[in-house]
Amino acid sequence: MEPQPLALKILNIVSAVLLAIAVWLVFFYAPLELVMGAVQKIFYFHVANAWVGMLGFIVAAVAGIAYLRTHDMKWDIVEMAAVEISLIFFLIAIVTGSIWAYPAWGTWWTWDPRLTTAAILEMIYIAYLLLRQGIEDPDRRARFGAVYTLIGGLSVPLTFISIRIFRTIHPALIGTASAASQGGFDMTAPMKLTFFFSLFTFSLIFVVLLWHRIRLGRLVEKVEQLKLKFMQ
């Protein structure tokens, strides 16, 4: 495998440092929320993971469009990488949301519109990975993946705006919250700084992981091409 580019090595270090700073801000700088107390601090990780998960699904849809236009396999690699990484981040968001929900709502899970659409979104992309495995031809697999992520990507904005178009107990902290929302809170200046710093940090971590996964994907593609060559 080719050695890591210098820029990637630098981003590895920068992202690690920023993550350490983000953790410090969450636990030692941001004040305790008056009602929920210490459990509210999971909010900074929950939202950041959810944001990165949705971002990756959108990146996958864009890569799918690029593949359909160019038929260049590099876009299929980007698409696959974005989905794999986003699935992990979004799963972490669902788990941390459940941890936050128990003291806030008295239950680990409720079929609230936001939680329901989030669970469906996660299952859509788990199905994507499973269905891809059943297609042996690389070109057919890439076409399927491109169309699937393009259609699946439509569920991302629905999940995001669900708390604004349905009656929900999930808090909307950015923008105008629904009157029915519960568990929300007003962020102080230190909270806002910690929140947006966490969003930036996790976004950078996504970029770094995506770069690593794309490099791995290129290696996998070369191995697959060699297998097809020897099978002919």
CYANA upper distance limits for C-alpha pairs under 8 A (distance plus 0.5 A):
  1 MET  CA    219 LEU  CA      7.55
  4 GLN  CA      8 LEU  CA      6.85
  4 GLN  CA      9 LYS  CA      7.02
  5 PRO  CA      9 LYS  CA      6.96
  6 LEU  CA     10 ILE  CA      6.74
  7 ALA  CA     11 LEU  CA      6.70
  8 LEU  CA     12 ASN  CA      6.62
  8 LEU  CA    208 VAL  CA      7.54
  8 LEU  CA    211 TRP  CA      8.25
  9 LYS  CA     13 ILE  CA      7.15
 10 ILE  CA     14 VAL  CA      6.66
 11 LEU  CA     15 SER  CA      6.31
 11 LEU  CA    208 VAL  CA      7.09
 12 ASN  CA     16 ALA  CA      6.81
 12 ASN  CA    208 VAL  CA      7.21
 13 ILE  CA     17 VAL  CA      6.74
 14 VAL  CA     18 LEU  CA      6.59
 15 SER  CA     19 LEU  CA      6.54
 15 SER  CA    201 THR  CA      7.17
 15 SER  CA    204 LEU  CA      6.87
 15 SER  CA    205 ILE  CA      6.30
 15 SER  CA    208 VAL  CA      8.32
 16 ALA  CA     20 ALA  CA      6.84
 17 VAL  CA     21 ILE  CA      6.81
 18 LEU  CA     22 ALA  CA      6.54
 18 LEU  CA    201 THR  CA      6.42
 19 LEU  CA     23 VAL  CA      6.70
 19 LEU  CA    198 SER  CA      8.34
 19 LEU  CA    201 THR  CA      6.67
 19 LEU  CA    202 PHE  CA      8.20
 20 ALA  CA     24 TRP  CA      6.81
 21 ILE  CA     25 LEU  CA      6.64
 22 ALA  CA     26 VAL  CA      6.67
 22 ALA  CA    194 THR  CA      7.43
 22 ALA  CA    197 PHE  CA      7.16
 22 ALA  CA    198 SER  CA      6.21
 22 ALA  CA    201 THR  CA      7.80
 23 VAL  CA     27 PHE  CA      6.77
 24 TRP  CA     28 PHE  CA      6.01
 24 TRP  CA     29 TYR  CA      7.35
 25 LEU  CA     29 TYR  CA      5.05
 25 LEU  CA     30 ALA  CA      6.42
 25 LEU  CA    194 THR  CA      6.34
 26 VAL  CA     30 ALA  CA      5.95
 26 VAL  CA     41 LYS  CA      6.84
 26 VAL  CA     44 TYR  CA      7.63
 26 VAL  CA    194 THR  CA      6.83
 27 PHE  CA     41 LYS  CA      7.75
 29 TYR  CA    190 PRO  CA      7.53
 29 TYR  CA    194 THR  CA      8.41
 30 ALA  CA    190 PRO  CA      5.86
 30 ALA  CA    191 MET  CA      5.70
 30 ALA  CA    194 THR  CA      7.01
 31 PRO  CA    190 PRO  CA      7.74
 31 PRO  CA    191 MET  CA      7.53
 32 LEU  CA     37 GLY  CA      5.80
 32 LEU  CA     38 ALA  CA      6.47
 32 LEU  CA     40 GLN  CA      8.04
 32 LEU  CA     41 LYS  CA      8.14
 33 GLU  CA     37 GLY  CA      5.43
 33 GLU  CA     38 ALA  CA      7.70
 33 GLU  CA     40 GLN  CA      7.01
 33 GLU  CA    185 PHE  CA      8.44
 36 MET  CA     40 GLN  CA      6.22
 36 MET  CA    103 PRO  CA      8.09
 36 MET  CA    104 ALA  CA      7.47
 37 GLY  CA     41 LYS  CA      8.50
 39 VAL  CA    100 TRP  CA      6.90
 39 VAL  CA    103 PRO  CA      8.25
 40 GLN  CA    100 TRP  CA      7.37
 41 LYS  CA     45 PHE  CA      8.33
 42 ILE  CA     46 HIS  CA      6.53
 42 ILE  CA     96 THR  CA      7.27
 42 ILE  CA    100 TRP  CA      7.24
 43 PHE  CA     47 VAL  CA      6.49
 43 PHE  CA     96 THR  CA      8.45
 43 PHE  CA     97 GLY  CA      8.28
 43 PHE  CA    100 TRP  CA      7.86
 44 TYR  CA     48 ALA  CA      6.73
 44 TYR  CA    194 THR  CA      7.92
 44 TYR  CA    195 PHE  CA      6.09
 44 TYR  CA    198 SER  CA      6.99
 45 PHE  CA     49 ASN  CA      6.52
 45 PHE  CA     93 ALA  CA      8.10
 45 PHE  CA     96 THR  CA      8.18
 45 PHE  CA    198 SER  CA      7.71
 46 HIS  CA     50 ALA  CA      6.73
 46 HIS  CA     92 ILE  CA      7.86
 46 HIS  CA     93 ALA  CA      5.29
 46 HIS  CA     94 ILE  CA      8.20
 46 HIS  CA     96 THR  CA      6.04
 46 HIS  CA     97 GLY  CA      6.60
 47 VAL  CA     51 TRP  CA      6.51
 47 VAL  CA     93 ALA  CA      7.37
 47 VAL  CA    199 LEU  CA      8.22
 48 ALA  CA     52 VAL  CA      6.74
 48 ALA  CA     93 ALA  CA      8.42
 48 ALA  CA    198 SER  CA      6.71
 48 ALA  CA    199 LEU  CA      5.40
 48 ALA  CA    202 PHE  CA      6.63
 48 ALA  CA    203 SER  CA      8.40
 49 ASN  CA     53 GLY  CA      6.55
 49 ASN  CA     89 PHE  CA      5.55
 49 ASN  CA     90 PHE  CA      6.48
 49 ASN  CA     92 ILE  CA      7.06
 49 ASN  CA     93 ALA  CA      5.68
 49 ASN  CA    202 PHE  CA      7.55
 50 ALA  CA     54 MET  CA      6.75
 50 ALA  CA     89 PHE  CA      7.14
 50 ALA  CA     90 PHE  CA      5.72
 50 ALA  CA     92 ILE  CA      8.40
 50 ALA  CA     93 ALA  CA      5.57
 50 ALA  CA     94 ILE  CA      8.34
 51 TRP  CA     55 LEU  CA      6.53
 51 TRP  CA    199 LEU  CA      7.95
 52 VAL  CA     56 GLY  CA      6.57
 52 VAL  CA     86 SER  CA      7.13
 52 VAL  CA     89 PHE  CA      7.07
 52 VAL  CA     90 PHE  CA      7.99
 52 VAL  CA    202 PHE  CA      7.25
 52 VAL  CA    203 SER  CA      6.49
 52 VAL  CA    206 PHE  CA      7.23
 53 GLY  CA     57 PHE  CA      6.98
 53 GLY  CA     85 ILE  CA      8.13
 53 GLY  CA     86 SER  CA      4.65
 53 GLY  CA     87 LEU  CA      6.97
 53 GLY  CA     88 ILE  CA      8.14
 53 GLY  CA     89 PHE  CA      5.68
 53 GLY  CA     90 PHE  CA      5.15
 54 MET  CA     58 ILE  CA      6.85
 54 MET  CA     86 SER  CA      7.51
 54 MET  CA     90 PHE  CA      7.92
 54 MET  CA    156 VAL  CA      6.71
 55 LEU  CA     59 VAL  CA      6.74
 55 LEU  CA     86 SER  CA      8.20
 56 GLY  CA     60 ALA  CA      6.64
 56 GLY  CA     82 ALA  CA      5.53
 56 GLY  CA     83 VAL  CA      6.80
 56 GLY  CA     85 ILE  CA      7.79
 56 GLY  CA     86 SER  CA      5.66
 56 GLY  CA    206 PHE  CA      8.47
 57 PHE  CA     61 ALA  CA      6.86
 57 PHE  CA     82 ALA  CA      7.06
 57 PHE  CA     83 VAL  CA      6.41
 57 PHE  CA     86 SER  CA      6.98
 57 PHE  CA    149 THR  CA      8.04
 57 PHE  CA    153 GLY  CA      6.70
 57 PHE  CA    156 VAL  CA      7.86
 58 ILE  CA     62 VAL  CA      6.77
 58 ILE  CA    153 GLY  CA      6.50
 58 ILE  CA    156 VAL  CA      7.98
 59 VAL  CA     63 ALA  CA      6.62
 59 VAL  CA     79 GLU  CA      7.58
 59 VAL  CA     82 ALA  CA      7.00
 60 ALA  CA     64 GLY  CA      6.58
 60 ALA  CA     78 VAL  CA      7.44
 60 ALA  CA     79 GLU  CA      4.71
 60 ALA  CA     80 MET  CA      7.59
 60 ALA  CA     82 ALA  CA      6.01
 60 ALA  CA     83 VAL  CA      6.72
 60 ALA  CA    149 THR  CA      6.71
 60 ALA  CA    150 LEU  CA      8.28
 60 ALA  CA    153 GLY  CA      8.46
 61 ALA  CA     65 ILE  CA      6.84
 61 ALA  CA     79 GLU  CA      7.67
 61 ALA  CA    146 ALA  CA      7.60
 61 ALA  CA    149 THR  CA      5.44
 61 ALA  CA    150 LEU  CA      5.06
 61 ALA  CA    151 ILE  CA      8.42
 61 ALA  CA    152 GLY  CA      8.35
 61 ALA  CA    153 GLY  CA      6.29
 62 VAL  CA     66 ALA  CA      6.78
 62 VAL  CA    150 LEU  CA      7.95
 63 ALA  CA     67 TYR  CA      6.68
 63 ALA  CA     75 TRP  CA      5.73
 63 ALA  CA     76 ASP  CA      7.37
 63 ALA  CA     78 VAL  CA      6.86
 63 ALA  CA     79 GLU  CA      5.81
 63 ALA  CA    146 ALA  CA      7.90
 64 GLY  CA     68 LEU  CA      6.80
 64 GLY  CA     75 TRP  CA      7.27
 64 GLY  CA     76 ASP  CA      7.32
 64 GLY  CA     79 GLU  CA      6.82
 64 GLY  CA    145 GLY  CA      7.55
 64 GLY  CA    146 ALA  CA      4.35
 64 GLY  CA    147 VAL  CA      7.16
 64 GLY  CA    149 THR  CA      6.90
 64 GLY  CA    150 LEU  CA      6.71
 65 ILE  CA     69 ARG  CA      6.81
 65 ILE  CA    146 ALA  CA      7.05
 65 ILE  CA    147 VAL  CA      8.45
 65 ILE  CA    150 LEU  CA      7.48
 66 ALA  CA     70 THR  CA      6.58
 66 ALA  CA     71 HIS  CA      8.25
 66 ALA  CA     75 TRP  CA      6.92
 67 TYR  CA     71 HIS  CA      5.25
 67 TYR  CA     72 ASP  CA      6.15
 67 TYR  CA     73 MET  CA      7.44
 67 TYR  CA     74 LYS  CA      8.48
 67 TYR  CA     75 TRP  CA      5.82
 67 TYR  CA     76 ASP  CA      6.96
 67 TYR  CA    142 ALA  CA      8.36
 67 TYR  CA    143 ARG  CA      8.23
 67 TYR  CA    146 ALA  CA      7.17
 68 LEU  CA    143 ARG  CA      7.49
 68 LEU  CA    146 ALA  CA      7.22
 72 ASP  CA     76 ASP  CA      8.03
 73 MET  CA     77 ILE  CA      7.02
 73 MET  CA    142 ALA  CA      7.86
 74 LYS  CA     78 VAL  CA      6.91
 74 LYS  CA    218 ARG  CA      8.19
 75 TRP  CA     79 GLU  CA      6.55
 76 ASP  CA     80 MET  CA      6.62
 76 ASP  CA    142 ALA  CA      6.22
 76 ASP  CA    145 GLY  CA      7.96
 76 ASP  CA    146 ALA  CA      7.73
 77 ILE  CA     81 ALA  CA      6.57
 77 ILE  CA    214 ILE  CA      6.61
 77 ILE  CA    217 GLY  CA      6.21
 77 ILE  CA    218 ARG  CA      7.55
 78 VAL  CA     82 ALA  CA      6.59
 78 VAL  CA    210 LEU  CA      8.25
 78 VAL  CA    214 ILE  CA      6.44
 79 GLU  CA     83 VAL  CA      6.81
 79 GLU  CA    145 GLY  CA      8.40
 79 GLU  CA    146 ALA  CA      8.16
 79 GLU  CA    149 THR  CA      8.47
 80 MET  CA     84 GLU  CA      6.74
 81 ALA  CA     85 ILE  CA      6.77
 81 ALA  CA    210 LEU  CA      6.61
 81 ALA  CA    213 ARG  CA      6.06
 81 ALA  CA    214 ILE  CA      6.56
 81 ALA  CA    217 GLY  CA      7.91
 82 ALA  CA     86 SER  CA      6.47
 82 ALA  CA    210 LEU  CA      6.80
 83 VAL  CA     87 LEU  CA      6.52
 83 VAL  CA    125 TYR  CA      7.49
 84 GLU  CA     88 ILE  CA      7.34
 85 ILE  CA     89 PHE  CA      7.03
 85 ILE  CA    206 PHE  CA      8.07
 85 ILE  CA    209 LEU  CA      7.87
 85 ILE  CA    210 LEU  CA      7.65
 86 SER  CA     90 PHE  CA      6.36
 87 LEU  CA     91 LEU  CA      6.51
 87 LEU  CA    122 GLU  CA      7.06
 87 LEU  CA    125 TYR  CA      7.61
 87 LEU  CA    126 ILE  CA      8.04
 88 ILE  CA     92 ILE  CA      6.78
 89 PHE  CA     93 ALA  CA      6.80
 90 PHE  CA     94 ILE  CA      6.81
 90 PHE  CA    122 GLU  CA      7.57
 91 LEU  CA     95 VAL  CA      6.75
 91 LEU  CA    122 GLU  CA      7.68
 92 ILE  CA     96 THR  CA      6.50
 93 ALA  CA     97 GLY  CA      6.38
 94 ILE  CA     98 SER  CA      6.80
 94 ILE  CA    115 LEU  CA      8.36
 94 ILE  CA    118 ALA  CA      8.03
 94 ILE  CA    119 ALA  CA      8.25
 95 VAL  CA     99 ILE  CA      6.95
 96 THR  CA    100 TRP  CA      6.69
 97 GLY  CA    101 ALA  CA      6.44
 98 SER  CA    102 TYR  CA      6.85
 98 SER  CA    108 TRP  CA      5.40
 98 SER  CA    109 TRP  CA      6.57
 99 ILE  CA    103 PRO  CA      8.22
 99 ILE  CA    108 TRP  CA      7.10
100 TRP  CA    104 ALA  CA      6.96
101 ALA  CA    105 TRP  CA      5.83
101 ALA  CA    106 GLY  CA      7.41
101 ALA  CA    107 THR  CA      6.81
101 ALA  CA    108 TRP  CA      6.23
101 ALA  CA    109 TRP  CA      7.68
102 TYR  CA    106 GLY  CA      5.14
102 TYR  CA    107 THR  CA      4.96
102 TYR  CA    108 TRP  CA      5.21
102 TYR  CA    109 TRP  CA      8.23
103 PRO  CA    107 THR  CA      7.94
104 ALA  CA    183 GLY  CA      6.57
105 TRP  CA    183 GLY  CA      8.07
109 TRP  CA    115 LEU  CA      8.45
110 THR  CA    115 LEU  CA      7.70
111 TRP  CA    115 LEU  CA      6.65
111 TRP  CA    116 THR  CA      5.94
112 ASP  CA    116 THR  CA      6.38
112 ASP  CA    168 THR  CA      6.51
112 ASP  CA    169 ILE  CA      7.42
112 ASP  CA    170 HIS  CA      7.91
113 PRO  CA    117 THR  CA      6.50
113 PRO  CA    162 SER  CA      6.71
113 PRO  CA    163 ILE  CA      7.50
113 PRO  CA    166 PHE  CA      7.31
113 PRO  CA    167 ARG  CA      8.22
113 PRO  CA    168 THR  CA      6.77
114 ARG  CA    118 ALA  CA      6.56
114 ARG  CA    159 THR  CA      6.66
114 ARG  CA    160 PHE  CA      8.22
114 ARG  CA    162 SER  CA      6.10
114 ARG  CA    163 ILE  CA      6.49
114 ARG  CA    168 THR  CA      7.84
114 ARG  CA    170 HIS  CA      7.29
115 LEU  CA    119 ALA  CA      6.64
116 THR  CA    120 ILE  CA      6.74
117 THR  CA    121 LEU  CA      6.53
117 THR  CA    155 SER  CA      8.38
117 THR  CA    158 LEU  CA      8.03
117 THR  CA    159 THR  CA      5.78
117 THR  CA    162 SER  CA      8.20
118 ALA  CA    122 GLU  CA      6.80
118 ALA  CA    159 THR  CA      6.51
119 ALA  CA    123 MET  CA      6.81
120 ILE  CA    124 ILE  CA      6.60
121 LEU  CA    125 TYR  CA      7.22
121 LEU  CA    152 GLY  CA      8.43
121 LEU  CA    155 SER  CA      6.96
121 LEU  CA    156 VAL  CA      7.70
121 LEU  CA    159 THR  CA      8.15
122 GLU  CA    126 ILE  CA      6.82
123 MET  CA    127 ALA  CA      6.58
124 ILE  CA    128 TYR  CA      6.89
124 ILE  CA    152 GLY  CA      7.32
125 TYR  CA    129 LEU  CA      6.97
125 TYR  CA    152 GLY  CA      8.12
126 ILE  CA    130 LEU  CA      6.95
127 ALA  CA    131 LEU  CA      6.46
128 TYR  CA    132 ARG  CA      6.62
128 TYR  CA    145 GLY  CA      7.81
128 TYR  CA    148 TYR  CA      7.69
128 TYR  CA    149 THR  CA      8.43
129 LEU  CA    133 GLN  CA      7.03
130 LEU  CA    134 GLY  CA      7.62
131 LEU  CA    135 ILE  CA      7.76
132 ARG  CA    141 ARG  CA      6.60
132 ARG  CA    144 PHE  CA      8.17
132 ARG  CA    145 GLY  CA      7.50
135 ILE  CA    140 ARG  CA      7.59
135 ILE  CA    141 ARG  CA      6.01
136 GLU  CA    140 ARG  CA      8.43
136 GLU  CA    141 ARG  CA      7.46
137 ASP  CA    141 ARG  CA      6.52
138 PRO  CA    142 ALA  CA      6.55
139 ASP  CA    143 ARG  CA      6.71
140 ARG  CA    144 PHE  CA      6.58
141 ARG  CA    145 GLY  CA      6.57
142 ALA  CA    146 ALA  CA      6.58
143 ARG  CA    147 VAL  CA      6.81
144 PHE  CA    148 TYR  CA      6.50
145 GLY  CA    149 THR  CA      6.52
146 ALA  CA    150 LEU  CA      6.66
147 VAL  CA    151 ILE  CA      6.77
148 TYR  CA    152 GLY  CA      6.30
149 THR  CA    153 GLY  CA      6.14
150 LEU  CA    154 LEU  CA      7.67
151 ILE  CA    155 SER  CA      8.42
152 GLY  CA    156 VAL  CA      8.17
153 GLY  CA    157 PRO  CA      8.40
154 LEU  CA    158 LEU  CA      7.56
155 SER  CA    159 THR  CA      6.67
156 VAL  CA    160 PHE  CA      6.85
157 PRO  CA    161 ILE  CA      6.60
158 LEU  CA    162 SER  CA      6.24
161 ILE  CA    165 ILE  CA      6.93
162 SER  CA    166 PHE  CA      6.31
163 ILE  CA    167 ARG  CA      7.47
163 ILE  CA    168 THR  CA      6.35
163 ILE  CA    170 HIS  CA      7.08
163 ILE  CA    171 PRO  CA      8.08
163 ILE  CA    172 ALA  CA      7.23
163 ILE  CA    178 SER  CA      7.61
164 ARG  CA    172 ALA  CA      8.30
164 ARG  CA    177 ALA  CA      7.62
164 ARG  CA    178 SER  CA      6.63
167 ARG  CA    178 SER  CA      7.85
167 ARG  CA    180 ALA  CA      6.70
167 ARG  CA    181 SER  CA      8.27
168 THR  CA    178 SER  CA      8.08
168 THR  CA    180 ALA  CA      6.57
168 THR  CA    181 SER  CA      6.30
169 ILE  CA    180 ALA  CA      6.56
169 ILE  CA    181 SER  CA      4.85
169 ILE  CA    182 GLN  CA      5.48
169 ILE  CA    183 GLY  CA      7.98
170 HIS  CA    181 SER  CA      6.04
170 HIS  CA    182 GLN  CA      6.72
170 HIS  CA    183 GLY  CA      7.59
170 HIS  CA    184 GLY  CA      8.33
171 PRO  CA    177 ALA  CA      7.27
171 PRO  CA    178 SER  CA      8.31
171 PRO  CA    181 SER  CA      5.50
171 PRO  CA    182 GLN  CA      6.14
171 PRO  CA    183 GLY  CA      6.28
171 PRO  CA    184 GLY  CA      5.20
172 ALA  CA    176 THR  CA      7.53
172 ALA  CA    177 ALA  CA      5.20
172 ALA  CA    178 SER  CA      7.53
172 ALA  CA    181 SER  CA      7.53
172 ALA  CA    184 GLY  CA      7.30
173 LEU  CA    177 ALA  CA      7.12
173 LEU  CA    184 GLY  CA      6.97
173 LEU  CA    185 PHE  CA      7.68
173 LEU  CA    186 ASP  CA      8.09
177 ALA  CA    181 SER  CA      7.07
187 MET  CA    191 MET  CA      5.91
187 MET  CA    192 LYS  CA      6.47
188 THR  CA    192 LYS  CA      6.72
189 ALA  CA    193 LEU  CA      6.71
190 PRO  CA    194 THR  CA      6.66
191 MET  CA    195 PHE  CA      6.46
192 LYS  CA    196 PHE  CA      6.62
193 LEU  CA    197 PHE  CA      6.46
194 THR  CA    198 SER  CA      6.55
195 PHE  CA    199 LEU  CA      6.86
196 PHE  CA    200 PHE  CA      6.71
197 PHE  CA    201 THR  CA      6.57
198 SER  CA    202 PHE  CA      6.57
199 LEU  CA    203 SER  CA      6.57
200 PHE  CA    204 LEU  CA      6.74
201 THR  CA    205 ILE  CA      6.76
202 PHE  CA    206 PHE  CA      6.64
203 SER  CA    207 VAL  CA      6.96
204 LEU  CA    208 VAL  CA      6.81
205 ILE  CA    209 LEU  CA      6.61
206 PHE  CA    210 LEU  CA      6.41
207 VAL  CA    211 TRP  CA      6.63
208 VAL  CA    212 HIS  CA      6.84
209 LEU  CA    213 ARG  CA      6.56
210 LEU  CA    214 ILE  CA      6.54
211 TRP  CA    215 ARG  CA      6.85
212 HIS  CA    216 LEU  CA      6.85
213 ARG  CA    217 GLY  CA      6.49
214 ILE  CA    218 ARG  CA      6.73
215 ARG  CA    219 LEU  CA      7.08
216 LEU  CA    220 VAL  CA      6.81
217 GLY  CA    221 GLU  CA      6.64
218 ARG  CA    222 LYS  CA      6.85
219 LEU  CA    223 VAL  CA      6.89
220 VAL  CA    224 GLU  CA      6.68
221 GLU  CA    225 GLN  CA      6.66
222 LYS  CA    226 LEU  CA      6.79
223 VAL  CA    227 LYS  CA      6.82
224 GLU  CA    228 LEU  CA      6.78
225 GLN  CA    229 LYS  CA      6.62
226 LEU  CA    230 PHE  CA      6.80
227 LYS  CA    231 MET  CA      6.68
228 LEU  CA    232 GLN  CA      6.89
